[in-house]
Amino acid sequence: MLLPAIGGKVAHREHHPGNIARHHTAVLSPLAPAISVTAASTNRRCANNRRALMVVLQSPSGPESGVSLFSAQFVLLLAVTTLFGLSFSTYFLLPKFLAVELVADPVTIGSVTTIFWLASALTVPFVGGQIDRRGRKVFAAAGGLILALSCAGFLWVDSVGPLIWALRILQGIGFTLFYVAVATLATDLSPPARLGQALGIFGAVMIFTNAVGPAFAEWTSEHFGWRTVFAATAVTSVLAAVFSRLIHEQRHAPPAGGQHTSLLAVLRRPGMQPVTIVSAMVGWAFGTLFTFYQPWALSLGIKKVAIYLVAYAVAAVSVRVLCGDLADRLGRLRVVRAMLLIYVLAPLALIWLDYFGLFIAGAVLGLTQGIYYPALNAVAIDLATPAERGKVMAAYNGAFNLGLSAAGLVLGHVVI
């Protein structure tokens, strides 16, 4: 009963005093305490804000609805995301490398996967606290270079040992630096009325690489070996770091008095707690499927496991391209609730893998994750001012990664 409560209340906050226009912005808040008011005029203003908010969440109305999302800068951002994603996504096939080449057991596979997401989640407080102060591009470039270094390090991996864990920690750090920075840039470049669509398209590009990267890795490893795979991922990571410097960054004015909101204050804000809890819970489910579907399929005699990721990516990209504005039109929370109900079918499809096959199982996950994730992400962004978007993106993605890492850490022992 957590999700229905998310849309239950609406809270308001004032823009910072330095703004020219001072008005209240309504935001969704499921657990907000009753708002005390001292004048009838304030009551009327809050009521008007609530009605305006529902219009914004349900349809891209207003003068900005006709503004094109695909500016030159947004297209450049998508190209940079593609380069980074091709490198990062290749390592979704790492469980196969560990199981086949290094003869690793499920606990080891789960641990190696988990350490990546755990490092990613632990990096979030640093990124969330600095990205709004220091700017987005410096973190994007740093993330790309750190990922490149760790990818190159896999050229020396020939057994299960400390080196693998160290490299995966670096990859987790690099991923968080890049992803949070570029995702925040995507919100900066998006017209507000198209925020859900912008996050959906950005995520669709990343998901597209989730299919191409592993498929490339599987084919290349069979024909040229894993060293070629690792070298190629290092090159694309460097290119992502270089081209990220060309993205135009819009600097947002700090709050009045120059005091930035802390990440902890953002997390305590009414409305953020249920958003991050749901994100972590879905991260647990997603991490379970992505970490253990490969050993599970291999144990059933299925040798080509990348098809699951291909189907996932095709489905997710398709729904985001064809239905990218669905959450903006129908209401973000309404779409989130519907998709999470369908999400239950994703693990069931893997349980009956002999009947459904990897393609259908992956497509079900792609359909639900492809619509749900940017919709709830947009809900989180609605709770922030432009100067706080980096922290909100860090909190939302950090919660998801924390749930994902916990799944790999705990469920590897269950598999045994």
Number of C-alpha atoms within 10 A of each C-alpha: 5 11 16 11 12 22 16 12 18 24 23 18 13 11 16 16 12 12 12 8 9 11 15 14 20 22 25 25 25 22 19 16 11 9 12 8 10 8 8 8 10 12 14 11 12 19 14 12 20 19 11 13 17 16 17 17 24 19 19 23 15 11 9 14 14 12 12 10 19 14 12 11 17 21 14 17 23 21 17 26 26 23 23 31 26 27 30 27 24 23 22 20 22 19 25 22 18 20 17 12 13 14 14 17 15 23 18 19 24 26 22 25 28 29 24 24 28 24 22 25 24 16 19 26 16 13 26 27 19 18 24 23 17 12 17 28 22 16 24 31 24 20 28 30 22 23 31 29 19 24 25 19 18 19 14 11 15 12 13 16 9 9 16 19 17 16 23 26 23 22 27 28 25 29 26 27 30 29 22 29 27 25 24 25 24 20 23 21 20 22 20 17 23 27 27 31 26 27 23 30 24 25 22 27 23 23 26 23 27 28 24 21 25 27 22 18 29 22 15 15 16 10 10 11 13 19 15 14 25 23 17 18 27 24 18 22 30 23 17 27 27 16 17 26 15 13 18 16 14 11 14 14 14 17 17 12 9 8 8 15 15 15 22 13 10 20 18 11 16 21 25 24 20 19 23 22 16 19 24 23 18 22 23 22 18 22 27 23 21 18 27 20 22 24 21 18 19 15 10 11 9 14 11 15 21 26 19 26 30 25 23 29 27 22 24 27 27 17 21 24 15 9 16 24 27 20 29 25 20 16 19 26 23 16 18 22 17 13 19 18 10 14 21 14 15 22 19 13 21 20 14 12 18 12 11 14 16 26 18 20 27 29 23 23 26 27 24 24 25 29 29 23 21 26 28 23 23 24 25 24 23 21 24 20 16 17 18 25 26 30 30 25 25 28 28 25 24 27 24 26 31 24 26 30 30 21 25 29 22 15 19 20 13 9 13 8
